[in-house]
Every structure is written in C-alpha cells, then in structure tokens.
Amino acid sequence: MLNKVPEVTIYFWIIKILATTVGETAADFLNTNLHMGLTGTTVIVGVLLVISLIFQFRTGKYVPGIYWLAVVLISVVGTLITDNLTDNLGVALETTTVIFAVALALTFAAWFASERTLSIHTIYTTRREGFYWLAILFTFALGTAAGDLVAEKLNLGYWVSAVMFGTLIAIVAMAHLAVRLNAVLAFWIAYILTRPLGASLGDYLSQARGDGGLGLGTIVTSALFLVTILGVVSYLSVTKRDAAAPAHR
C-alpha cells in the first residue's frame, strides 16, 4: 500500500483552510438554515463521514477526491462534536478544550508507542491510517473548542482573530525553518491552528455586518469555498502535484 496522504505542499494548506472554513459554515447552514438541529446534523454528516472513510480505507493509495472529501466531512463532524457538548450538554469551553487536548495527546502517545513515528509520510498501513484519522478528528474538535474559547474570552472579532491565528502559524513555520523546530511537531501544531483560522475567516465572511462580518451568509460562503476546493482537488487529480513518493519502510 502506498502512502495514503498527500505531500505537504501549498495546495495541502490551501485546501485544509478552505475545508476548515466549510466545516464551520456548513455546520451552521445545516443546523440553522435547514432547521436540522445539532443532533440531526451530526447524525447525517456522521454517516456520510463513515461512508467516505470506508472508501478511503479501501483504496490502496492517495486519491485526492476521496481523501479531501473525508477531510471536509471530518471538519464538519469535529465542529459539531464540540458544539453538541457546549450547546446541548452545557459543557464549558474550558472543559472541552482540555478534554480534546488530552484525547489528542493520548492518540499521539498510542500512535507513537505502536509505530514509533507520527510522521504523515509513512501512512502505508491500516493501523497507521486509523491513528491518523482519529488524530485529525481530535485536531478539528480541539481547534473548534480552543478557537471559540479565545474568541469568547478575548472578544477580538472575526478579522482580528484570523490575523492572530495566521500569525501563530507563521511563527511555527519560521521556527521550523530558522531554528529547526521538529518537522512533525511543527506540522501538527500548524494543523491544529488552521481550524480556528478557517473558522474565523468563515465567520467573517458569513456573519451579518452588524455582528462584525461581511454578511455573505452561510450558503454563499459554503458554496464559494466548496467550489474552490473542487477546483483545486480537480487540478491535483490531473497533475498529481501532491502525490507522495513511495513510503520508506
């Protein structure tokens, strides 16, 4: 089996941030505009995620369309898990942030204990892929909880929040390039931070002007980003620009 995830290129981060934004706006659209409620939305999107992951696990290599569909759906599910805990069950954001941070840490610990690596360049077994997708789910849930906590406590507004999280990602990138911050650690920190960055961008575009947004609405914002994702994924499917080389065992 070939490496099941793409190379970490500029395309990877573009689609990841776009998918994160869709995770925020699509969840709001399904929950509010279609009146499906958090529970109904979670069940439907959760089923779609399971189906997409079945296809992802059954393929023997990285297929852009299948892989990124799973990422978009897991971004929505990660958002909904946190929203269900906070809105339906009344769990404080401080608590959910700690819970998902611990869950992610335990996932990484079990992954490393089993495989002796957390590198995404070696996802060529079913077990490693299982650890990978579980970690991805917790990064989205943690990013949602931590991002909402920061927004609620600091009351920065959508645009300022986006700049702040973008700056943090840039600092991580510079630390990796300038002082040789471990590549695996830098990747996962940046991956977590893209969740609140994408959510802030999505809220800035979709929320009403009176609430600090541009007033595009969740329908327009979700459609805009989904079409962009489709365009980039189609390009990658044809060019293979992000196809990983055979993994070294």
VOVEX-213732 format. One line per 8 residues: number of its first residue (from 1); their letters; for each residue z negated, y negated, x negated of N, C-alpha, C. Coordinates in pm, whole numbers, plus 32768, in hexadecimal, padded with zeros to 4 digits. Atoms other than C-alpha are relative to their C-alpha. Example, Ala and Ser with C-alpha at 12.3 -4.5 7.8 and 13.67 -1.06 7.14 Angstrom:
VOVEX-213732
1) as) 8000 8077 7FA7 7CF4 81C2 7B32 8000 7F88 7FA6  8006 8077 8052 7D36 806A 7AA9 7FB7 7F93 804D
***
This chain:
VOVEX-213732
1) mlnkvpev) 8000 8077 7FAB 8000 8000 8000 8000 7F85 7FA8  7FF8 807D 804B 8060 7EA8 7F7B 7F91 7FA1 802B  8064 8063 7FDC 7F79 7D7C 7F7C 801E 7FC9 808A  7FEA 801E 7F73 7F48 7D23 80EB 7FF2 7F6C 8023  800F 808E 7FE5 7F0F 7BAC 80C7 8062 7FB1 7FA9  7F9E 804E 804D 7FF4 7A94 804B 7FC5 7FC6 7F81  802B 804A 8074 7FE6 79E3 7F00 7FC6 7F79 802D  803F 8080 7FDD 7F0D 78AB 7F05 8057 7F8F 7FC9
9) tiyfwiik) 7FA6 806D 8023 8019 779E 7EFE 7FE2 7F89 805B  800F 8074 7FA8 8036 7648 7F9F 801E 8025 8090  7FE1 7FD3 7F78 80CE 76FA 80CB 7F86 8043 8040  8078 7FBC 7FCF 7F92 77CD 80EC 7F9E 7F9A 803A  8063 8061 7FD2 7EB3 769B 8108 8033 7FAC 8075  7FC7 804B 7F8F 7FA0 75E0 81EF 7FEE 804E 8082  800B 7FB0 7F85 7FAC 76FE 82E9 7F6E 8016 8024  808F 7FE9 7FE5 7E35 773F 82C4 7FC4 7F88 8049
17) ilattvge) 8038 8077 7FBE 7DDD 75D7 8321 803B 7FEF 808C  7FC1 8008 7F7C 7EDA 75D7 843D 7FC4 8066 8060  803A 7F97 7FAD 7E4F 7721 84BF 7F72 7FDD 8029  8088 802A 7FE3 7CEF 7696 84AA 7FFF 7F95 806D  7FF4 8067 7F99 7D57 7567 8576 801F 803D 8088  7FDE 7FBB 7F83 7DF5 7648 867B 7F86 804B 8037  8079 7FBB 7FD3 7CB3 7711 8683 7FA5 7FA7 8050  8054 8060 7FB9 7BFC 75DA 86F4 8040 7FD2 8081
25) taadflnt) 7FC0 8039 7F8A 7CFA 7546 87E5 8026 806A 8068  7FDA 7F97 7FA1 7D72 768E 887E 7F86 8034 804B  807A 7FD5 7FBD 7C0D 76FA 88C6 7FD8 7F9B 806C  8020 8068 7F9E 7BCE 75AC 8973 8060 8003 8076  7F9B 7FFE 7F96 7D15 75C7 8A35 7FE8 8073 8061  8015 7F8B 7FAB 7CD3 7728 8AB5 7F7E 7FF5 804F  8083 800A 7FC0 7B68 76DF 8B03 7FFC 7F93 806A  800C 8074 7FA8 7B8F 7589 8BA4 8078 7FED 805C
33) nlhmgltg) 7F8A 801D 7FB0 7CF5 754E 8C16 8024 8071 805F  7FDE 7F8E 7FAC 7D30 76AD 8C9E 7F86 8037 804B  807C 7FDC 7FB9 7BC7 76CA 8D18 7FDF 8095 7FF3  801E 7F73 8017 7B9E 7822 8C7E 7F6F 8014 7FD6  808A 7FF4 802D 7A41 77D9 8BFC 7FF7 8040 7F77  8012 7FCA 8086 79B6 783C 8AAC 8006 8098 7FFF  8003 7F6D 7FFD 7978 79A5 8B10 808A 803A 8017  7F7B 7FCD 7FE2 7ACE 79DF 8BAA 8061 7FEA 7F8D
41) ttvivgvl) 7FA9 801E 8072 7B7F 7933 8A89 7FE3 805C 7F8B  8027 7FA9 806F 7ABB 79FF 898B 8034 808E 8013  7FD2 7F77 7FE4 7B12 7B4A 8A34 8096 800C 7FEC  7F6E 7FF9 8007 7C86 7AFF 8A50 8030 7FF2 7F70  7FD4 8016 808A 7CB2 7A75 88F1 7FCD 8070 7FA6  8036 7F91 804E 7BD2 7B88 8867 8058 807C 800A  7FA5 7F8D 7FED 7CB6 7C94 88FB 8081 7FEB 7FB3  7F86 801E 804B 7DE8 7BE8 886C 7FEB 800E 7F6A
49) lvislifq) 801F 7FF3 808F 7D3E 7BDA 8718 7FFB 8092 7FD6  8009 7F71 801F 7CEF 7D4E 8720 808C 803D 7FF7  7F78 7FCB 8001 7E5B 7D9C 8773 804A 7FD3 7F83  7FBB 8032 8076 7EDC 7CBC 865B 7FCC 8043 7F81  8039 7FBE 8075 7DEC 7D5B 8561 802A 8092 7FF6  7FCC 7F77 8002 7E60 7EB6 85C6 8088 8003 7FBB  7F7D 8009 8041 7FC2 7E52 8564 7FF0 7FDC 7F6C  8016 802A 808B 7F3E 7DA9 8427 7FD2 8076 7FAA
57) frtgkyvp) 8034 7F8F 804C 7E80 7EDF 83B7 8066 8070 7FF2  7FA0 7F91 8003 7F9F 7FC9 8407 8077 7FE5 7FA7  7F93 801E 805B 809E 7F12 8336 7FD4 801A 7F71  8023 7FDD 8088 80AC 7F74 81CA 8012 7F90 7F9C  7FEB 8071 805A 80F4 7E1C 813D 7FE7 7F7E 804C  8010 8084 7FC1 80D2 7CA8 8180 807B 7FDD 8050  7F96 802D 7FA7 81A4 7C41 82AB 7FD5 7F7A 8039  802E 8086 7FDA 818E 7AC7 82E5 7FE0 7FEF 8094
65) giywlavv) 8015 8014 7F71 81B2 7ACD 845F 7F82 8045 8033  8074 7FB4 7FD3 80AA 7BDA 8496 7F80 7FC7 7FC4  8077 8032 8044 7FB7 7B54 8394 7FD2 7F7A 803B  8029 8086 7FD3 7FBB 79E9 8408 7FE0 7FFB 8094  802A 7FF5 7F74 7FAA 7A49 8578 7F6D 8029 8006  808C 7FD5 8004 7E66 7AFD 8526 7FA5 7F8E 7FD4  8051 8071 8030 7DE6 79C9 846A 7FEC 7F99 8070  800B 8061 7F92 7E32 78E1 8590 7F9E 8033 806A
73) lisvvgtl) 8057 7FC8 7F99 7D87 79CB 8687 7F70 800A 7FD2  808A 7FF4 8031 7C58 7A06 85A9 7FC0 7F77 7FF1  8036 8088 8004 7C34 788E 8581 7FCD 7FD6 8089  802D 801F 7F78 7C1D 786D 86FB 7F81 804E 8021  8075 7FAC 7FE4 7B27 798F 8715 7F86 7FCE 7FB4  8070 8034 804E 7A4E 7905 85FC 7FC4 7F83 803F  802F 8078 7FBB 7A3B 77B8 86B2 7FB4 8024 807F  803D 7FD9 7F80 79E8 7862 87FD 7F79 8045 7FEF
81) itdnltdn) 8080 7FBE 8018 78D2 7936 8768 7F92 7F98 7FEF  8063 806A 8016 781D 7800 86EF 7FE8 7FB1 8080  800E 804D 7F84 7862 7744 8834 7FB0 804E 8068  804C 7FAE 7FA1 77DA 7867 8903 7F6B 7FFE 7FDF  808C 7FFF 8028 769A 7871 8839 7FBC 7F7B 801D  803E 8085 7FEF 7660 76FA 884B 8002 7FD1 8092  7FF1 8036 7F78 76E2 76A6 89A8 7FC9 805E 806C  802B 7FA2 7F99 769B 77E4 8A70 7F72 8033 7FEA
89) lgvalett) 8083 7FC5 801D 7564 7867 89BF 7F9C 7F9A 7FCC  805B 8069 802A 74D3 771F 8946 7FC9 800D 7F73  802D 7FEF 808A 74B5 7788 87DA 8022 7F81 7FB2  7FED 807D 8049 748A 7658 86FA 8068 8012 7F92  7F99 7FFB 8068 75A2 7603 8605 7FC3 8021 7F77  8043 7FDD 807E 74A7 7617 84E6 7FF1 8098 7FF5  8016 7F6E 8000 745F 777F 854B 8082 804B 7FEF  7F80 7FBA 800C 75CA 77E7 8577 803B 7FF0 7F74
97) tvifaval) 7FD0 8015 8089 7621 774C 8427 7FBE 8061 7F9F  8049 7FA3 8057 7514 7818 837C 8029 8090 801C  7FDA 7F77 7FDB 7570 7955 843C 8085 8027 7FC3  7F7A 7FDD 8032 76DF 7947 83DC 8007 7FF7 7F67  8005 8006 8092 7690 78E1 8276 7FC7 8083 7FC9  803C 7F81 802A 75B2 7A16 8254 8061 8073 8019  7FA0 7F95 7FDF 76B6 7AF3 8303 8072 8003 7F9B  7F94 8007 8063 77C5 7A78 8214 7FCF 8030 7F78
105) altfaawf) 8038 7FD6 8080 76E3 7AA9 80E5 7FEF 8098 7FFB  8010 7F6E 7FFA 7691 7C0E 8153 8086 8048 7FFA  7F79 7FC6 8005 7803 7C55 8188 8035 8000 7F72  7FD5 8009 808B 7853 7BDB 802A 7FB3 8063 7FA7  8053 7FA6 8050 7730 7CA4 7F9A 802D 8091 8013  7FD3 7F78 7FE5 77A1 7DE5 8046 808B 8018 7FC6  7F78 7FF7 8035 790B 7DA3 7FE3 7FFD 8012 7F68  8005 7FF7 8091 78B3 7D6C 7E76 7FBE 8082 7FD2
113) asertlsi) 8044 7F83 8024 77C4 7E94 7E6B 805D 8077 800D  7FA4 7F92 7FE9 78D5 7F73 7EF2 807A 7FFC 7FA5  7F7F 800C 8044 7A06 7EE9 7E3E 7FFA 7FBD 7F77  8012 8047 8080 797B 7E23 7D14 805D 7F89 7FF0  7FAB 8077 8003 7A5E 7D00 7D6C 8005 7FC1 808A  7FEA 8049 7F82 7A89 7BF4 7E76 8088 7FBB 7FFE  7F7D 8040 800F 7BE6 7B96 7E07 805D 8027 8072  7FA0 7FE2 7F96 7CEB 7B79 7F18 8084 8034 7FC6
121) htiyttrr) 7F87 7FCC 803F 7DF1 7BE8 7E1C 8000 8098 7FF7  800B 7F6F 8009 7D7C 7D50 7E3C 7FE5 8040 8088  8014 7FC8 7F7B 7D84 7D8E 7FB3 806C 806A 8018  7F9B 7F98 7FF3 7E43 7ED5 7F9C 7FC5 8083 8036  803A 7F8C 7FBC 7D51 7FC9 8049 7FCC 7FD4 8088  8031 8020 7F79 7CDF 7FDB 81B2 7F72 7FCA 7FFB  808B 802E 8008 7B73 7FAF 814E 7FF9 7F6F 7FD0  7FFF 808A 8030 7BBA 7E73 8087 8036 7FA1 806A
129) egfywlai) 7FC9 8056 7F97 7C8A 7DEC 81A3 7F99 7FEA 806F  8069 800F 7F9D 7B6B 7E2E 8293 7F99 7F98 7FD6  805D 8065 8034 7A7B 7D67 81B7 803F 7F76 8006  7FBA 807F 8003 7B80 7C55 8198 8000 7FBD 8089  7FF7 803C 7F7C 7BB0 7C1E 830D 7F76 7FE1 803B  8087 801F 7FD2 7A3B 7C32 8353 7FD0 7F7E 7FBF  8024 807C 8046 7A03 7B24 824B 8049 7F89 803D  7FB2 806C 7FC3 7B1A 7A52 82E5 7FC2 7FD4 8084
137) lftfalgt) 803E 8020 7F80 7A74 7A67 843B 7F82 7FAD 7FEC  807C 8049 8016 7925 79F3 83B2 8018 7F77 7FC0  7FE3 8086 8037 79C5 78D5 82ED 8024 7F9F 806F  7FDC 8057 7F8F 7A58 784D 8430 7F86 7FDE 8054  8079 8019 7FB1 7912 7876 84EF 7FA1 7FA3 7FB6  8058 8056 8050 7849 77DB 83D2 8039 7F73 7FF6  7FC1 8083 8009 7942 76C0 83A7 7FF1 7FB0 8080  8012 8042 7F7F 792D 7673 851A 7F72 7FCD 8011
145) aagdlvae) 808D 8025 7FEF 77B1 7673 8522 7FD8 7F90 7FA1  8025 8066 8064 7786 75AC 83DF 8047 7F7D 801A  7FB4 8079 7FE2 789A 74B8 843C 7FC9 7FB5 8077  803B 803F 7F8A 7807 7477 8594 7F76 7FC6 7FE0  8085 8030 8024 76AD 7453 84FB 800A 7F7C 7FB4  7FEE 807C 804C 7725 734D 8403 802E 7F8F 805B  7FCD 8066 7FA5 77E7 7293 8512 7F92 7FCD 805D  806A 8026 7FA2 76BA 7296 85F9 7F92 7FB1 7FBC
153) klnlgywv) 8070 8041 8045 75B6 7232 84F9 8029 7F7A 7FC3  7FD5 8079 8046 7680 712E 843A 804F 7FA1 8059  7FB3 8053 7FA3 7756 70B1 855E 8068 7FAC 7FB8  7F9F 8047 8053 786F 7059 846E 8081 7FDC 8049  7F7E 8013 7FC0 7992 706D 855F 8064 8061 7FC5  7FA1 7F97 8026 7AC2 714E 8547 8049 7FDF 7F7D  7FAE 8022 8075 7B8E 7092 8444 7FAC 7FFF 7F80  8056 8004 8075 7A6E 7051 8355 7FD5 808E 7FD9
161) savmfgtl) 8026 7F76 801C 7A01 71BD 8376 8071 804A 7FB9  7F8E 7FC0 8040 7B60 7231 831D 800E 7FD6 7F6F  7FF8 8033 808A 7B64 7152 81E8 7F91 803E 7FAB  8070 7FC9 804A 7A0D 71D1 8181 8019 8091 7FD7  7FE9 7F73 801F 7A68 7342 8199 8079 8010 7FA4  7F8D 7FFC 805B 7BB9 7301 80F4 7FD7 7FDD 7F73  8031 8027 8084 7B03 7257 7FD5 7FB2 8072 7FBF  804C 7F8E 8035 7A19 7381 7FAE 805E 806E 7FCE
169) iaivamah) 7F9E 7F9C 802C 7B44 746C 7F99 8041 7FD4 7F7E  7FC4 8034 807B 7BE1 738B 7E92 7FA1 800E 7F89  8063 7FF0 806A 7A9E 7394 7DC9 7FFA 8091 7FD1  7FFF 7F71 8024 7A9E 7510 7DD4 807B 8022 7FAD  7F83 7FE6 8049 7C09 7518 7D62 7FF8 7FC8 7F72  800B 803C 8085 7BC1 742A 7C42 7F9B 804B 7FA9  8063 7FB2 804B 7A8F 74F4 7BDE 803E 8080 7FCB  7FBB 7F86 802D 7B69 7629 7BCA 8060 7FE1 7F8D
177) lavrlnav) 7F9C 8021 8065 7C76 757C 7AFF 7FC4 7FC3 7F82  8036 804B 8072 7B9E 74A1 7A22 7F91 8049 7FB7  8074 7FBF 8041 7A5F 7566 79E2 7FFF 8096 8015  7FEF 7F70 7FF4 7ADF 76C2 7A2F 7F9D 8041 8062  804E 7FC0 7F97 7A16 7700 7B6B 8045 8082 8026  7FC8 7F7C 7FE2 7A46 7871 7BBC 8065 7FF8 8072  7F92 800C 7FA0 7B8E 7897 7C79 7FDD 803D 8088  8025 7FBE 7F82 7B03 7989 7D7E 7F9B 7FAB 804C
185) lafwiayi) 8064 8055 7FC1 79D5 78AB 7DC2 803F 7F81 8037  7FBD 807A 7FD4 7AAF 7773 7DD6 8054 8019 807C  7FAC 7FE0 7F8D 7B9C 781F 7EC8 7FAD 8009 8080  804D 7FE9 7F86 7A8E 7889 7FBD 7FB8 7F81 802E  803E 8080 7FD9 79DC 7737 7FB4 8068 7FA9 8047  7F96 8051 7FC3 7B25 7686 7FFE 8028 803A 8087  7FD8 7FBF 7F82 7B77 7785 810D 7F9F 7FDB 806F  8064 8025 7F9C 7A30 773A 81C1 800F 7F6D 8027
193) ltrplgas) 7FF8 8090 7FE6 7A5F 75C1 81A0 807C 7FD8 8050  7F89 8022 7FB2 7BBD 75C9 8236 7FE6 800A 8096  801D 7FF4 7F71 7B22 762D 8384 7FD1 7F7A 803C  8026 8083 7FC8 7A63 74E6 83C3 8069 7F94 7FE7  7F94 8061 8018 7B86 7425 8325 8067 800A 8070  7F9C 7FED 7F97 7C7F 74BA 841B 7FCC 7FDA 8089  803B 8023 7F7F 7B91 7490 853F 7FF7 7F69 8011  8008 8092 7FF9 7B5D 7321 84ED 8088 7FC3 801B
201) lgdylsqa) 7F78 8030 7FE9 7CD5 72E9 84DC 802C 801C 8090  7FDA 7FDD 7F78 7D08 73A1 8624 7FBC 7FA8 8067  8049 8056 7FA3 7BFA 72DA 86D5 8033 7F6F 7FF9  7FCF 8089 800F 7C7F 7193 8646 8084 7FED 804C  7F80 800A 7FBB 7DD9 71DA 86D2 7FF2 8013 8097  8002 7FD8 7F73 7D73 7270 881F 7FA0 7FAF 8058  8064 8042 7FAD 7C41 71AE 8891 802D 7F74 802C  7FDB 8082 7FC6 7C58 7071 8963 7FE1 7F8E 7F9E
209) rgdgglgl) 8014 8072 8059 7C70 6F20 88B6 7F73 7FC7 800D  8088 8032 7FED 7B25 6EBA 894E 7F97 8052 7FB8  805C 7FA7 8048 7A84 6FE1 889B 801F 8005 7F6A  7FE2 8005 808F 7B1C 6F8B 8749 807B 804D 7FD6  7F88 7FB4 8020 7C5C 7057 8760 807F 7FB3 801C  7F7F 803F 7FE4 7DCD 700F 878C 8030 801B 808E  7FE0 7FE9 7F74 7DD9 7098 88EE 807B 8055 801A  7F8A 7FAB 7FEA 7EF3 7195 88BF 7FE2 8074 805F
217) gtivtsal) 8025 7F93 7FA8 7E33 729D 8980 800C 8088 7FBA  8000 7F7C 803F 7DFA 740C 8932 8086 8047 800E  7F80 7FBD 7FEB 7F4A 747B 89C1 8066 7FD3 7F97  7FA0 8036 8060 8020 7396 88E9 7FD8 8026 7F71  802E 7FE2 8087 7F4A 73CB 87B2 8013 8093 7FDE  7FF0 7F6F 8017 7F46 7547 87D5 8092 8024 7FF0  7F71 7FE0 8005 80BC 7555 8818 803E 7FCD 7F7E  7FCA 803C 807B 810B 746E 86F3 7FDE 8056 7F87
225) flvtilgv) 802B 7FB2 8074 8042 753B 85FC 8036 808F 8006  7FC9 7F78 7FF5 80B7 768C 8683 8093 8003 7FD9  7F72 8007 8025 8224 7622 8661 800E 7FF0 7F69  7FFC 8013 8092 81E0 75AE 84FC 7FDF 8082 7FB9  8023 7F7F 803A 8135 76F8 84AA 8075 8061 8009  7F8E 7FA6 7FEC 825A 77B8 853D 8071 7FDF 7FA0  7F96 8028 805C 834E 76ED 846C 7FE4 802A 7F70  8024 7FDC 808A 8292 7724 8325 8000 8097 7FED
233) vsylsvtk) 8004 7F6E 800A 8257 7896 8369 808D 803A 8002  7F75 7FD3 7FFD 83C8 78C5 83BF 8043 7FEA 7F79  7FCA 801E 8086 8425 781D 8277 7FCF 8065 7F9A  8039 7FA1 805F 833B 7901 81B6 8034 808E 8018  7FCC 7F7B 7FE0 83BD 7A35 826C 808A 8014 7FC3  7F78 7FF9 8036 851C 79E5 81F4 7FFF 7FF7 7F67  7FFB 801A 8090 84D4 7964 8095 7FA4 8059 7FAE  8063 7FAE 8048 83AD 7A47 803A 7FB8 7FB0 7F94
241) rdaaapah) 803C 8055 8066 831D 791F 7F7A 7F6D 801F 7FE6  808F 7FE6 8012 81B7 7992 7FB1 7FE1 8095 7FF9  8017 7F70 800B 81E7 7B0A 7F8C 7FB9 801F 7F7F  804E 7FE0 8077 80E8 7B97 7E9B 8045 806D 7FAE  7FCF 7F96 8058 814A 7C67 7D6E 7FAB 807D 8017  804F 7F86 7FF0 80D7 7DD4 7D70 7F77 7FF1 7FBF  8088 8012 8031 7F5E 7DDA 7D46 7FE2 805E 7F8C  8029 7FAF 8071 7EC4 7E5B 7C02 7F82 804D 8025
249) r) 8072 7FAC 7FDF 7DDD 7F7D 7C41 7FA7 8017 7F86
***
